[in-house]
Amino acid sequence: MTGNVTWIFGYGSLIWRPDFPFVQKKPAIVLGWARRFWQGSPDHRGTPECPGRVVTMLRWPSKYCTGIAYAVAEEDSEEVLAQLDMREVAGYERIEVPVRVSREALPFAKALTFVATTSNDNFLGMASEDEMVAQIAQAHGSSGSNVEYVLRLADALQALGATESDSVFGLAARLASDE
């Protein structure tokens, strides 16, 4: 690959639905962060009256988060980032993180990703698995049901061999059994 690229790290719906042009993608991890269903979705997977639960990454020194790193060509990066800023508008902010292709490898790139801050209006925080299952089962937004989001994320993470995603797999198993 020649030329400059912008790396974007996806750990939620960007794993299976990037919706932007990229020149390369690689399974990757981010050390010191954990994926959690602590962000409310008042638009894509819910409504303001019945927000869905979607993932964010939280700083967690002993954890890591598996996802996909996408290389976006320099000529596409401005448009792709503007599109992602709109897609992740409900409480997410863009940050830069080092991504690795495996736990043993040195960082191969800095990547941009989107995380929800605890101070945003849609941050829901921790809840019991029972509470999350009940909320997710009811939520539906412009991008589809919240259940579909959880099940597709679980499938994508399983395909990546993301062994750290027990909470995703537990929610998916409970929600799939309720369908």
N, C-alpha and C positions, 0 to 999 in steps of 0.2 A: 504494500500500500504506500502510495506516495502522497505528499502534501500534508497539510495540517488538518487535524480532526478535533472535534469536541467530543469527549466521552460523556455519556449519560448513563447513570446507573438506575435501573428499574427494579423494584422489589415487590411491587403490587401488580396492578393491572398492566403496567408497562411490560411485564414479562410476556404476557400473551397477546397484548394489543398495543404495540408501540405507536401505530398510526402516524409514523413519520419516516422519511427516507433515511436509511443508514447504509454505510458501506461495509460494515462488519459488526458482528455481535459475538460476545464471549460470555460463557458462564463466569461469574465473579462473586467475590465476597467482600464485605466491608467489616473490618474488625472493630470491636468496641461499640457496636450498635445492635439492637434487638428489634425485630418486627413485632408490632402489637396492634390489635384491633381497638385502638383507643381514639381514633379520629371519627367524628361524625361526618356524614355525607348528606347535606341538605339538597343536593342537586343530582348527581350521577346515580347514586344507589339509594336514594331516599328523598324526602321532602323536608321543608322546614318544620312541618308538623310531626313528621315521622322520619327522623334522620336514620340513615343506615349507618353501619359501622364498617370502616375501611382501615387499611393498615397505614401506619406511620412507622418511622424508625426512631427509637429513643437511645440516647447514649447509655451504654451498659458495658462497662469495661471488660467483663468476663464473657461477653457474648459476641456473636457475629451474625451477619445477615447475608443470605445467599440471594442472588438475583442475576440479572443480565446487564452487561456493559455494552452499550451501543456506540459505535464510532460514527459520528455524523460529519460529513464533508464540510470543509470550511465554508464553501459557497451556500450551504443549506443551513448552517448553524443558527444564524440570526432568526430566520423564519421558524425553524423548529423550536427554538427556545421561546419565542413569542407564543407559539401554539401551546407549548407545555405550560407556560405561565397562565394561560387562559384555562387550560384543562385542570390545573391544580390550584385554582383560585380560592377555593373555600377553606382557607386556613393554612395552606402550605407555603413554605418559603424555600427558595433555591439556595443550596449550600454546595460546597465542594468537599469531597471525601476521597481518600486514597482507596483504590480498589485493587484487589489481588485476584489472580486466576486460581489460586488455591491457598490454603492456610499456610503452606510451607514457602510459597513464593514471596519474593520481595514485591512491593507495590509496582505495578506496571504502568499505572496512570493515575492522574487525578481525574475524577469524574464529577459531574454535576448531578445532584439528586434533589428531590423535594421532600422535606419533612414538615410535619405539623408541629408547631410550637404549643406548649402547654397553655400559653396565654391567648390563643386564638379562640374566637367565639364558638367554634364548632368542635373544640377538643372535649371529648367525653371522659377520657381517663379510664382507669381500671374498673372492671365490673366482674362479677362472677360469670362462669361459663353459662350457667342457667339464664342469667340476665341477658348476656350477649346473644344466646340462641333465640330467646324470645324477641329481642329487638330486631335481629337480622331477619328472622322469619317473616316479620310484618313489613319490612321496608322495601320500597320499590321507587326507582327514580328514572330519569330520562335515559340512562344507559342500561336499564334493566333491573332485575331483582337483586337484592343484596345477597340472597342465597346463591344465585348464579355466580356472583363475584367470589364468594368464599369457595365454592366448589371448583371454579376455574383456577383460582389461585392455588388450591391444594393440588390439583392435577399438574399444573405447571411446575410447582415446587417438587413434587414427587418425580417428575421427569428429569429435573435437575439433580436429584439425589440430595435435596436439602434436608438433612437429618436434624437440623436445629429447629425445625418448624412444627414441633409437637402441638403447640396451641392452635395453629391453622388446621392441622390434620384432625385434632379433636373436635373442633367446631364443625368441620366438614363432615365428619362421620355422624355427628348428632343431627345436623341439618339434612343430610342425605337420607337418614332413617326416618325422618319426619315427612319426606316428600311422598 
